[in-house]
Amino acid sequence: FANKSHGIKIFNHFIAGMTMTNTILLFISGLIILILGADLLVRGASRLAAAFGVAPLVIGLTIVAIGTASPEIAVSLQAAANGQADLTLGNVLGSNIFNILFILGVTSIVAPIVIAKQLIRKDAPIMLGASLLTFALALDGKLGGMDGVILLILLVAYTVFALRQSRSESVEVQNEYAREYALKEAITAKSMAVNIIFILIGLGLLVLGSNWLVDSAVKIARSIGVSELVIGLTIVAVGTSLPEIATSIIAALKGESDIAVGNAVGSNIFNLLGVLGLGAVVSPAGISVTENILRFDFLVMVFVALVTLPVFYLDNRISRAEGGLLLIYYVMYVAYVIMQAANSSVLSVAALFILFFVILSFIVLTVLAVRSSRTRQKNKS
């Protein structure tokens, strides 16, 4: 009987291992399908818009921005519809933190990024405002249907504002977008049909990929004993942000810094107003926000939006050193999330060190930004 019992245990461990392997493979497959879907959607929609005479700058600010955020939209809507609001919230907060700290950090290390004046004066403050507003709406412990409607209305208002502002962009910025998104092929019935097929296939892949990703993410969370929120903040957020990584790094290598930074900032605004807005409307019971999320993850996201102001104002660019600092912030954040999930004994010590480093570095950045601004004003006068 002992041998039989031992054999059953071995078999059960083998089956459990196979199940986890299959779940991980399903997660990776869902992620790949999501990225392919987003790529086909952006490619088909941007070419179709160009064929109808839509300006390249408008294509970049709307179609491409929505397309690169489509994995977040698909995953969040799927999770919200399934009643897994923690995954929706974790995906949005994690993606916003990742977009600024990791993507802009890595991108500026690859090639220092010049910041456009409009991004400093308007888009970065709007991102901070959207972060603060979402935080304020969540203070009652829930993002309900009415909160979602407010966010969606503001998304429409922001899109109209961005399109109007695009008319006054400099020739350099418009040429940058034209090189990337202008029509590069003859308009034929065949090309139009191909682009429509790309859009339809892309949408289908987004639905399929989000379904696989959400199901597997929930199973992984349950099997390793962590919350769906932690999975959403980390691997799901990183995975759904892969289109933004590719877009920003490629744009930086081409010297198209406005696209590189605008993509990350615009995606964050769209995540808060669009993805969370849709998720709150679609979710049957709304998106619940616990005290822990409000006190930590939400505040981290607000800080990430805030830190862009001194970074962007300092010499109107993101240097390699500043990019390195953003990357250090992200490593610290992920390390804290993992230690918190594992109930690490050194969590309190790590938290004090991280808090001290973040406050000190932010003060230094702010002082340097103020001095840099005063120096520029003196030089002008």
Secondary structure, DSSP 4 states (H G I P E B T S, - for coil): -HHHHHHHHHHHHHHHHHHHHHHHHHHHHHHHHHHHHHHHHHHHHHHHHHHTT--HHHHIIIIIHHHHTHHHHHHHHHHHHTT-HHHHHHHHHHHHHHIIIIIIHHHHHHS-EEPPHHIIIIIHHHHHHHHHHHHHHGGGSEE-HHHHHHHHHHHHHHHHHHHHHHTT--HHHHHHHHHHHS--S---HHHHHHHHHHHHHHHHHHHHHHHHHHHHHHHHHHHHT--HHHHIIIIIHHHHTHHHHHHHHHHHHTT-HHHHHHHHHHHHHHIIIIIHHHHHHHSTT-EE--HHIIIIIHHHHHHHHHHHHHHHHGGGEE-HHHHHHHHHHHHHHHHHHHHHHTT-TTHHHHHHHHHHHHHHHHHHHHHHHHHHHHHHHHHH-
